[in-house]
């Protein structure tokens, strides 16, 4: 009989490559990991791991079991949470993964409202950009993923196996120094910034920037590149270049010395909350989804008001 705890240990060994590293990750000893792996192999009647040098490697049977483990463990988590909620033992537990600008804008308001409405619900937060966050969800390492994809870059069937809750459409905006010639413009075509030095953001946003610029007939001269949005805004504010960022990323930072200008033609990204079909039935996950949707609605309203006030 295969036990869930044995599957969790097997996944840890497969990910880390050794019993001792798996033990550190799981908070148990190396002998305990070894004992559980022996018990699992006895249950299935075939070796699951072989030693290769200093590493433990999966056999063909081990690979098959690890492949199914994510779905099995996610289903068990969903069942545990739903039964617990029905029984009134606790409101639930939600593991949320979000990209950084979502963590600083949508997530705080959503979790504050969730705590007020459901004080017993516990939410953990980790940060990861898509597609990594989506991989974590599919592997059973989180319950909800806040993710995005750019219009025109979506792959057919990319999220067909997931429950998708649309939250908002985030428009890219130009960010220029306050004294820039286009700082007071109603809107700007990206081609008007072709000769400027550029400051680029995260790798995925950087790729999108280059693609948009090349579509306008030029290749941007990127002087600085950083994953840190406040650093991008700070560099623009210091007059060192211009940038194009998602509006949500700019909203997460106080843009001192820099101004947002509407970019034409519009370039947008779709921001969504993703979960697995089984987890979508869990009351705590449903409640978190609802609060994220409400936070997104407020974010859109407030951002529209702030942009209008800047004009």
C-alpha positions, -999 to 999 in steps of 0.1 A, spaced: 0 0 0 15 34 -11 13 61 16 13 98 9 42 104 32 63 80 13 54 98 -20 65 132 -5 98 117 5 103 101 -29 97 135 -46 122 152 -22 149 126 -30 142 129 -67 145 167 -65 176 169 -43 195 138 -54 203 124 -20 188 110 12 206 136 33 195 166 12 159 153 12 161 149 49 172 185 53 144 197 31 118 177 49 131 183 84 140 147 92 171 125 94 189 107 66 182 72 82 145 81 84 144 90 47 162 57 38 138 37 59 108 53 42 122 46 8 128 10 17 92 7 29 79 23 -3 100 -1 -25 86 -30 -5 51 -18 -11 55 -15 -49 77 -46 -51 104 -31 -73 134 -7 -68 127 29 -73 161 44 -67 196 35 -77 229 50 -65 249 68 -92 282 81 -78 271 103 -49 236 108 -62 204 88 -60 187 84 -94 152 72 -102 146 39 -119 120 37 -146 94 27 -120 106 55 -98 101 80 -126 66 68 -132 57 71 -96 71 106 -92 52 116 -124 19 106 -108 28 118 -73 20 155 -79 -16 148 -89 -21 123 -61 -7 147 -34 -27 177 -48 -59 156 -47 -52 145 -11 -46 181 -1 -78 191 -17 -97 163 0 -81 171 34 -90 208 32 -125 203 20 -133 177 47 -117 199 73 -138 229 62 -170 208 62 -163 194 96 -157 228 109 -122 219 122 -105 249 106 -112 273 78 -83 260 57 -48 266 44 -38 281 11 -3 282 -4 -1 311 -28 26 319 -53 27 353 -70 50 373 -93 66 403 -75 44 432 -87 13 412 -79 27 404 -44 30 442 -37 -3 453 -51 -31 427 -53 -20 402 -27 -18 425 5 -53 439 0 -67 404 -8 -52 387 22 -62 415 46 -98 411 34 -95 373 36 -82 375 72 -110 398 82 -137 375 67 -121 342 76 -97 346 105 -89 309 107 -76 306 72 -38 305 69 -21 317 38 16 313 29 32 334 1 61 327 -21 73 346 -52 79 332 -86 74 345 -122 55 324 -147 61 299 -161 78 287 -129 48 296 -108 26 275 -131 50 246 -128 48 248 -90 10 246 -92 10 216 -115 36 198 -93 14 202 -62 38 227 -45 11 255 -42 -26 258 -43 -30 291 -61 -7 308 -86 -10 345 -96 3 346 -132 3 366 -164 8 363 -201 12 389 -228 -15 393 -255 -4 377 -287 22 355 -269 -3 330 -254 2 294 -264 -29 275 -275 -39 251 -247 -13 266 -223 -37 265 -193 -64 242 -205 -58 217 -176 -62 245 -150 -90 266 -135 -84 302 -148 -99 332 -129 -93 364 -149 -84 393 -126 -74 423 -148 -58 434 -180 -25 452 -172 -14 478 -198 22 486 -204 31 522 -199 61 543 -208 82 556 -179 102 588 -186 121 613 -164 100 642 -152 120 667 -174 118 645 -205 104 661 -236 75 636 -236 68 638 -198 36 658 -204 24 640 -235 -11 624 -235 4 593 -251 36 582 -268 43 557 -296 72 535 -287 90 545 -319 93 580 -305 117 566 -278 138 547 -303 169 569 -298 167 568 -260 188 547 -236 166 520 -221 163 504 -187 148 469 -189 130 448 -162 127 411 -156 138 387 -183 103 380 -195 94 417 -196 128 424 -213 120 399 -240 86 415 -245 102 450 -247 126 439 -274 98 423 -294 76 454 -292 105 477 -302 115 455 -331 79 455 -342 82 493 -343 113 490 -365 142 495 -340 162 476 -314 164 492 -280 198 502 -266 195 487 -231 220 504 -208 207 488 -176 188 457 -168 174 446 -134 147 423 -120 140 449 -93 111 472 -103 120 500 -78 155 500 -93 141 505 -128 119 534 -116 148 549 -97 171 548 -127 145 565 -148 139 591 -121 176 598 -121 174 607 -158 194 577 -169 170 564 -195 134 554 -203 115 522 -196 83 504 -205 68 485 -176 34 470 -168 13 496 -150 9 472 -121 46 472 -116 48 510 -115 18 511 -91 38 490 -67 65 517 -65 64 555 -57 78 568 -90 98 598 -77 113 618 -105 96 597 -132 63 600 -150 40 574 -166 28 581 -202 2 560 -220 18 538 -246 2 536 -281 -7 512 -297 -16 495 -264 4 465 -253 -13 444 -226 -8 414 -203 -35 393 -189 -33 387 -151 -51 357 -137 -53 334 -107 -47 297 -115 -56 266 -95 -61 229 -102 -97 216 -107 -97 196 -75 -84 225 -54 -110 249 -69 -136 230 -47 -118 238 -15 -136 266 4 -104 283 15 -91 284 -21 -125 297 -33 -125 325 -7 -89 335 -16 -98 336 -53 -128 358 -46 -107 383 -25 -81 384 -53 -108 393 -78 -121 421 -55 -86 434 -50 -80 435 -88 -113 455 -93 -101 481 -67 -67 482 -83 -81 490 -117 -103 517 -103 -75 533 -82 -50 532 -110 -74 549 -134 -79 577 -109 -42 581 -103 -33 582 -140 -61 608 -146 -47 630 -117 -12 630 -132 -25 645 -164 
